[in-house]
């Protein structure tokens, strides 16, 4: 039998190699964003009133005068050197200004995912445990509504009820704008802990509540449904009958024995939800004025800041691909029977 | 990707020759046709019936919109702006005095049309590409599958935003964007189905008889792939409507004054406290329509593929 470490290594290498054409294809698409604009991109970016000189300058600046394949070559070389281009709006290098946005989105999606997993998995387990009771029906009804609800509508309803009517939680931003934090990592929860400023941690966590719930609801609903059906499946298996025969209590059976196996398909779903989260982040961030990468791209669209649109989309897609890769690897580690 | 592998796995189980043999059991044939059976199972599924009724309701609302309301959807009445629901204005009025119910009813047309055309487009292109990739295999499969991989490497709404950023915001472009992001979903589904069908004995028999590829695809492959396509199309109809609403909300979809639910929510955003009804009506409509398609889709899946039943 082959060494387990070797198998894992070979698998990871193969997956990385398979990633190359996908990454190239992604850059081709983001490259095309500028070049598929009907008409002259420089003209579109600068607007109708731009002078011929300004257009010529921008074309020169963006290298638009070269043939396509040369431009693509330059684009790729720049990317490989970590050069994501220059924002037309802020005039600064995108690679140097993008990190706080990524951190903001990351913080939001992590909290959204924690919410989704904690509530989703537990609701699914209890639903399976109490199958066909009022709790089961209610939880599954909520899950069904959850997957059908537009993220942005839920976000607006939250703002209306919890921020404006009840005044419990803040409706906008990551922190009190009058009293900004001295950012170190740009993960504000972490930063406030580093500063040992726990009052601030509370404020920052309060800002996270509404956007996290809005963003996490769809994954939560999907995870709950998946956990329930997976749990019901596992509970029928022979080894659970054995555990039962041994005289273990229901709680122990579920959380100690059944959960581990029931989580395998759930983990896949959790991985697949990464895309939903990153996509949903654009909408959630717009509504909650959350300074994340989704909002960064969205604002760039209204300013026709094409380098930011290109690089922002590329960065999000890159993160998404990496998350999928990590999930696949974890999946293989948890269930070695899986063959690719 | 994991999902694909899992799909192929179940596809192979379905394609188990022993099981296929059972399908042609004389007793089964004596019973009723598969489509009638599906329909019967579907009408027995309470949730699917509720879903169907919701969709019919919104289709009727869209069709009968001009008859149901005395107002035009772009008609402004600044004196009566932000009016709460009343006998005169069933769902109230918005920030420039337009009747919310009227816009909702006409909005149903837009949303259902976008859903229909985007899903049709994705279905036609996705199925064709999936069949070509699965049936011919080799380098064609390589190329098409990599294109699917690349399209799926973007979070779908992000890809839609990118496409609209290229083409410019309009209803048609939003529709094209939504169709494109759904192509790989159909493509992969059909491809894995075709790959398992390709090895079936009756396909080999057809080939041995000298049947042309085109005929085999049309007469054998396509009819045997319809069940999963129909289920996916129903579920995608809901997602497409959600995606269209998201684009509309971001101002990248339908342009004013055409009423669209997502865009109505964007307008309502600034008046949440003053006029929550402008927020509730379009949101509930989107949710109900999507819920309707999800219920029908789940019901269809249970009826067409008992293996996937929870």
Interface residues (C-beta under 8 A of the other chain):
Chain A: X21 X22 X25 X26 X28 X29 X30 X32 X33 X36 X37 X38 X144 X145 X147 X148 X149 X150 X151 X152 X153 X156 X157 X159 X160 X164 X165 X228 X229 X232 X268 X271 X272 X275 X276 X278 X279 X280 X282 X283 X286 X287 X297 X298 X301 X302 X309 X313 X316 X317 X320 X321 X324 X327 X328 X331 X338 X340
Chain B: X1 X2 X3 X5 X6 X146 X147 X149 X150 X153 X154 X155 X156 X157 X158 X159 X161 X162 X165 X166 X167 X168 X238 X242 X245 X246 X249 X250 X251 X252 X262 X265 X268 X269 X272 X273 X276 X279 X280 X282 X283 X286 X287 X288 X290 X291 X294 X295 X310
